[in-house]
Amino acid sequence: MKAVILAAGMGKRLGEHSKGKPKCLLEVGGSTLLERSLTNLRKGGLKDVVIILGFRGELIKALIGEHYKGLDITYVENRDYETTGNMYSLAKAKPLLNTDTMIIEADLIYQKDAISRLIHAKGQNTLLVGRLLHHGDDIYICADNRGQITNLGGEIENKNEAIGALLGISKFSPEFMEKLFNQASRDFSEGNKNFHYEETILKTSLSDHPVYALTCHDINWTEVDNEADLKRARKEVYPKIIEADF
């Protein structure tokens, strides 16, 4: 299995906290969000990681290099990161993702067993679903009684039916990845380059390529999109992760 980390975003809502750096280079507990994810991946047994760069990608390269704690790192760049969505960024790595693939958002902090739980999940095509954070940016996940994803999004009408929130870590078979990129290619050809990757996953899933939810409400996690998220990560989530991980 290969992991791909989506790290092209700018983090505009973090203002001076990002200090002109990619938001995955924000520090929580003395380590950057990106380094924490890489460490979790290594502990989960992965060896190959693709990092998709955009805003100030050279800073990520300088910190991580081509090898990091036993991981082999490959970089792909989305030079159009300011005007495209992260599905467009993910598509830049298509030639490298012809195997089982784990997709991870770079602006997360989460306890390490999230990776092993996902790896050992029965379904090949699986989204980790955490508890709702109720911070205004939740991506609500709805699923049927078999666990198959039926809807997702931040502004869906059936929020009250959601089983949780997209945690930002998922895994897919090479066959699904091919279908995902084919759907993305159709969207791009129609001028739609701003989709989030989870929107394209939903489209692909509903076209007879089902994706399933692995609900893990006990996992401590948060994404870091703004100042309030960063404060929460440092003051509330990180201490709980330390306790859970050890």
C-alpha positions in Angstrom: 0.0 0.0 0.0 1.1 3.5 -0.8 0.0 6.7 1.0 -0.6 10.0 -0.6 -0.8 13.2 1.4 -2.7 16.2 0.1 -0.5 19.1 1.1 -1.0 21.8 -1.6 -3.3 24.1 0.3 -2.5 27.6 1.5 -4.2 27.8 4.9 -5.5 31.3 4.4 -7.8 31.2 7.4 -4.9 30.7 9.8 -3.5 34.2 9.1 -0.3 35.0 11.0 -0.2 31.6 12.6 0.9 30.0 9.4 3.6 32.7 8.9 3.7 32.1 5.1 4.1 28.3 5.5 1.9 25.4 4.4 -0.5 24.7 7.2 0.8 21.1 7.5 4.0 22.7 8.9 2.1 24.1 11.9 3.5 22.7 15.1 1.5 20.9 17.8 3.4 19.5 20.8 6.8 20.3 19.2 6.2 18.5 15.9 4.5 19.6 12.7 1.2 18.1 11.6 3.0 16.6 8.5 5.7 14.9 10.6 3.1 13.4 12.9 1.3 11.9 10.0 4.5 10.5 8.5 5.4 9.0 11.9 1.9 7.4 12.1 2.3 5.9 8.7 5.6 4.4 9.5 4.3 2.9 12.7 1.4 1.5 10.6 3.9 -0.4 8.4 3.8 1.8 5.3 7.0 2.5 3.4 6.1 4.6 0.4 4.6 8.1 0.6 3.7 10.6 -2.1 3.3 14.2 -0.9 1.4 16.6 -3.2 2.8 20.1 -3.0 1.5 23.5 -3.8 1.9 26.6 -1.7 5.5 26.9 -0.5 6.2 23.3 -1.3 9.9 23.9 -1.1 9.6 24.3 2.7 8.1 20.8 2.9 10.9 19.4 0.8 13.5 21.1 2.9 12.1 19.7 6.1 11.2 16.1 5.0 13.6 15.3 2.2 13.4 12.2 0.1 13.6 9.8 3.1 12.0 10.3 6.5 12.4 7.8 9.3 12.4 4.8 7.0 9.8 6.2 4.6 10.6 6.8 0.9 9.1 10.1 -0.1 8.1 11.2 -3.6 6.9 14.7 -4.4 4.3 15.8 -7.0 3.4 19.4 -7.6 0.1 21.2 -8.4 1.2 24.6 -9.7 -2.4 25.6 -10.0 -3.2 25.1 -6.3 -4.7 28.6 -6.0 -7.4 28.0 -8.6 -8.1 24.3 -8.3 -9.5 21.8 -5.7 -7.7 19.0 -4.0 -9.1 16.4 -6.4 -7.1 18.2 -9.1 -4.1 18.0 -6.8 -4.7 14.3 -6.3 -4.9 13.7 -10.0 -1.4 15.0 -10.4 -0.2 11.8 -8.7 -2.2 9.4 -10.9 0.9 7.8 -12.5 2.2 6.8 -9.1 -1.0 5.4 -7.6 -1.5 2.1 -9.4 -1.7 0.1 -6.2 -3.7 0.1 -3.0 -3.7 3.7 -1.9 -4.3 5.5 1.4 -5.3 9.2 1.0 -4.6 11.5 3.9 -5.3 15.2 4.3 -2.2 17.1 5.5 -4.0 19.4 8.0 -4.9 16.7 10.5 -3.8 15.6 14.0 -5.0 12.2 15.0 -4.1 9.2 17.2 -1.8 6.7 15.5 -4.1 3.7 15.5 -6.3 5.4 13.0 -3.9 4.1 10.4 -3.8 0.5 11.6 -7.6 0.4 11.9 -8.0 1.5 8.4 -5.4 -0.9 7.0 -7.1 -3.9 8.7 -10.6 -2.8 7.7 -12.3 -5.6 5.7 -13.4 -3.4 2.8 -10.9 -2.3 0.1 -12.6 1.0 -0.4 -13.2 2.6 3.0 -13.5 6.1 4.6 -12.6 6.6 8.3 -15.6 8.3 9.9 -14.9 10.1 13.2 -17.3 11.9 15.6 -18.7 15.2 14.5 -16.6 18.1 15.7 -19.3 20.7 15.4 -16.8 23.4 14.5 -18.5 24.6 11.2 -16.3 22.6 8.8 -17.6 19.0 9.3 -18.0 16.9 6.2 -21.1 14.9 7.2 -21.2 11.2 6.2 -24.4 9.2 5.6 -24.4 5.5 5.1 -27.0 2.7 4.7 -27.4 -0.3 7.0 -24.6 -2.1 5.2 -22.2 0.8 5.9 -22.1 1.9 2.3 -21.7 5.6 1.8 -24.9 7.2 0.5 -24.1 10.9 0.9 -21.5 13.3 2.1 -20.8 17.0 2.3 -20.7 20.1 4.4 -24.1 21.4 3.4 -26.1 18.2 2.7 -29.9 18.3 3.5 -29.9 15.2 5.6 -27.3 16.2 8.2 -29.5 14.7 10.9 -28.9 11.3 9.4 -25.1 11.5 9.4 -23.2 8.8 11.2 -20.2 11.1 11.7 -17.7 13.3 10.0 -15.1 12.6 7.3 -11.9 12.1 9.3 -9.7 12.7 6.3 -8.0 9.3 6.0 -9.2 6.7 3.5 -8.1 3.7 1.5 -8.9 2.5 -2.0 -8.1 -0.4 -4.4 -6.2 0.3 -7.6 -9.4 -0.5 -9.5 -11.3 2.2 -7.6 -8.5 4.7 -8.0 -8.7 4.1 -11.8 -12.4 4.8 -11.7 -11.9 7.8 -9.5 -9.4 9.4 -11.9 -11.6 8.6 -14.9 -14.5 10.5 -13.2 -12.1 13.4 -12.4 -10.9 13.5 -16.0 -14.5 13.9 -17.1 -15.1 16.7 -14.6 -11.9 18.5 -15.7 -12.8 18.3 -19.3 -16.1 20.1 -18.5 -14.1 22.8 -16.7 -14.8 21.6 -13.2 -11.4 21.7 -11.5 -12.5 22.8 -8.0 -14.0 19.7 -6.6 -12.8 18.3 -3.3 -11.6 14.7 -3.6 -14.4 13.4 -1.4 -17.0 14.8 -3.8 -15.4 12.7 -6.6 -15.2 9.7 -4.3 -19.0 10.0 -3.7 -19.7 10.2 -7.5 -17.6 7.2 -8.2 -19.1 5.3 -5.3 -22.7 5.9 -6.4 -21.8 4.7 -10.0 -21.7 1.1 -8.8 -18.3 1.2 -7.1 -19.3 1.3 -3.4 -17.3 2.9 -0.7 -17.9 1.9 3.0 -17.6 3.7 6.3 -15.4 2.6 9.1 -16.9 4.4 12.1 -14.4 5.2 14.8 -16.0 7.8 17.1 -13.5 7.0 19.8 -10.5 8.3 17.8 -9.2 11.7 19.0 -8.7 14.0 16.0 -9.2 17.4 14.5 -8.4 19.2 11.3 -6.7 22.5 11.5 -8.3 25.1 9.2 -8.3 28.2 11.4 -7.1 29.8 14.6 -9.8 28.1 16.7 -8.9 24.7 15.3 -5.2 25.3 16.1 -6.0 26.2 19.7 -8.3 23.2 20.0 -5.6 20.9 18.6 -2.9 22.2 21.1 -5.0 22.5 24.2 -7.6 19.7 23.9 -6.9 17.1 21.2 -3.1 16.7 21.5 -3.2 15.8 25.3 -5.9 13.2 24.5 -3.8 11.7 21.7 -0.8 11.4 23.9 -2.8 9.6 26.5 -4.4 7.3 23.8 -1.1 6.6 22.0 0.8 5.5 25.1 
